[in-house]
Amino acid sequence: MDDYSPSPYLTFSIHLDGNQERHDASVCREGVYDKCVEVIKQARERGFRVTVNCTLFKGETPEEVAEFIDSSNALGVEGVTISPGYSYERAPRQDVFLKRKESKQLFRNIFKLGKGKKWRFNQSSLYLDFLAGNQTYQCTPSGNPTRNVFGWQKPCYLLVGEGYTDSFQSLMEETNWENWGNGKNPKCANCMVHSGYEATAVNDTFSNPLKALKVALLGPRTEGPMAPELPVLYDDSTQQKPILVTESQPGRSCSNNTNKQVA
């Protein structure tokens, strides 16, 4: 932190998957949550912009998530980036991820507890409305491209086995984007991650600003029917289901408390 100066163009995004017990279990190491909180406090005291990035998994209750958001906002962060975890195919554990209907109901229950609290999120109002099951969106993987030491990753950072290209132009021109998305590809089933759906929500915001403004002012709807799902265009019965590739206790994300099992 000493190597940087506060700037409106620099943000520290701190990974925290919930409260102390939840986060330390997620990263398989005790004391990490406390270190992150101390870093957040120091960064804010020095005038840096700080956000928190949180992923939710099975077993989390609306009450504990609401408490976590309360505590994060109390630390003075600009906002919380929140998303349900995605069961990407190379995850060592597959039984810790939420299904789409579970995710939507969890977020509805969370947003109920947040009514009137003026929680700060680092996301668009319509993406939060999507998480609560009120929008039927398709993923826009090209809206948040990933570049790393291997190149530009196809089609998104969560699908690591689809290869890379050597330039942004080749990524955009050579990737068959129509083959990816909910209902189009079984690898995308149950994904509601902001990396793909935030771009869709932003496009919808520009197309329907009054709708976005209404959600921003009133919050996501937490009662009533949910928006319909997109049709499944493949034969789900013939798809190979993800399997566990590590032995560990049910409900835990670590094996022998040494290796991180969930990203």
N, C-alpha and C positions, 0 to 999 in steps of 0.2 A: 504494500500500500504506500510505502514511503517513496516509491518510484513514480507515483502518479500525482496529479493535481486535480482537484474537482473541476468538472467541466459538464456543461449541459449535454455534451455528446458522449459522455462516458457513464455507464451504469454497471454497478456490481450486481450480478444476479446470483443470489445465494440459494443453493439447493437445500431445502428442508421439507421432508416428507411427513409433516405433522409435528405433534408435540414431542417432548424429549424421549419418552419410551418408544413411540412409534418410529421416529426417525433413526434413533440409534439401532433399533432392531432391523430397520430397512437396510442400513449400510453396514450392519454386522460389526459395529464397534461402539463401545460405550464412550461417552464423553464428547462425541462429535457435535451433538446439538448444542451443548453449552459453549463449545468453541465457536460455532457459527453465530450464536447470539452475541458473543463478545465481539466478534468481527463486525457484525452489523452495528453495534453500538459505537465502536471506534470509527467506522466509516461515516456514520451519521454525524458524529461529533466533529469530524474533519470537513463536513460539508459535501460529501459524496452522495450521488444518487444511488439508491439501493432498492432492489426488488427481491422478492422471494419466489422461488419456483417450486411448486408442490405437486406431487403425483399421488393420487389416491388408489388404494387397493382394497381387496375384499377384507371385511371384518371391521372397517372403520365406521364409527357411528356419527350421525349428524352433529351430536353434541360435542364430541371431541374435535371434529373439524372446525366447528364454529368457534370453539375456544381457541384453537390454533390461529384462526384468522383474526380473532380479537387481539391475541397477544402479538401477532406480526404487525398489525396496524399500530398497536401501542408502542412498538419499537421505532416507529417513524418511517417505515419503508413506504416508497411511493405506491406500491401495490403488490398484490399477490397474483402470480400466474398459476392457475390451477387446472388440472386435467385428470381424467381417469387414466390409469395405466393401460398400455396396449400390449396384448399377448403376442409380441413379435416372435417369430418362429424359432429364434436361437436363444430365447430366454430359458435358463436352466430350470425355472419353475413356471408351470403353466396354471397351477391351481390357485394363484393369488390374484388373478386379474378379474375385473368386473365385466359382466356381460352388458350389452347396451341398455336393456331395460333396467337392470340393477343400477347402472350409472345414473340414468335419468331420474329414478326415484330418489337415489341418494342426494343428488343435487337439488331436487325439489325440497327435500326435507332440510337441507343445509340452508337454502335461500329463505325458507320459512323462518328459521331462527335468526336470520340476518335482517329481517324487516325492521327498518327504522334505525339501523346501526351505522349506516353510511360506510359500509366496508369499501375499501379501495382495492380494485382489481386492475391488473395490468393487461386487460383484455377488452374487446369490444362488447357492448351490451348484447348484441345479437348472438355472439358466440356463447355467452352465458345462458341466453335464452335457449339456444340449441342444446346445451348440456342438460337443461331442465325439461327437455323433450317437447319444446314448443315450435321447433323449426325442422323442416325436412331438408337437410343439406347433403350435397355430395362433396367429397373431398376434393381439394385443389392442391395436389402435391407440388405442382410447379410454382405455387405461391411462396414457398419457403425452401428454396434449393439448398443443398448441403455440399460444401467443398471441404475436403480434408487432405491428408498427405497422399491418399491414393488417387485423388481427382474429384470430379463432380459425381456425386452418388445418385444412382437411378433406383427408383423414382423418388425416394424420400429417405431421410436418415434412419428410419426405423426398419427398413427392409434392406438388410446389409448383404444379401446374396444375389442381387440383381445386376451387379457390375458398376463400372465407373466410365466416365468419358474424360477426355483431356481438356475440354473447354466448355464454357457455359453455352456457347452456340450449339455445339454438338449435343449437349444434354437436352436442350430445348427441341432440337430438330430430329434427333434420333430416338428419343424415348417415345414409345407408343402410349401416350397418356390415357387414351381411351380404354386401355386394358386394366386400369387401376381405379380402385374406389369401392365403396360399400355396395354390395350387390353385384359387382363386376368381377371381383377376384376374391377367393376365399381367404387369401392372406390379409385382406383388409377388413374382414369381418370383425365386428365389435370395436373397431377403432373409432375413437371420438377425439383424438389428440389435436391440440391447437395447431400443431405444425402443418396440418392439412386443412382443418376446418376453419381456422381463424381467417384465412385468406378468403374463403367462401363467404363468411359472415361480413367481412369488410366490403366485399363486392356488393352484397345485399344492402349494406348500410348506405352506400352511394346510390343504389337504385331506389331504396325506400327509406329516405332519411327520417321521415315522420314516424315510421314504425320503430326505427332504432332509437329515436328520441323518447318515444313513449316507454320503451323498455328501460332506457337509461334513467328515466324519472321515477317509474313505478317499480322497477325490478322485474325479474322473470316471473311469469305466471307459475304458481305452485299448486293449482287445483285444476280439475277438469280433464278432458281427454288429451292424450298426447298426440303430436303430429304423426302421421303414418310413416312407416319405414319405406325406404326405396325397395323396389322389387328385386328379388335375387335372380340373376340371369345365368346362373350356373347350377349344375346338379349337385347340391350340397351332400347328398347321400353317398356320392362316390369320392368325396374329398377325404384325404388322410387327416386324422385329427392330431393336433400337437400332443406330444407325450412328455412326461418328465424325464430329464436326463441326469438327474441327481437324486440320491436317496436322502431324505430329510424328514423331519417331523411335520405332520399336517399343520398348516397355518403359519409355519415359520419360513422366513426368507433366507435363512443362513444354514450352512452345513458346518457343524463343529464350531460355529461362531467365529469362523476365520475368513471365509470367502464370501464376497457379496454375490447373491444369487439373483437379485432383481435389479434391473436398471431402470 
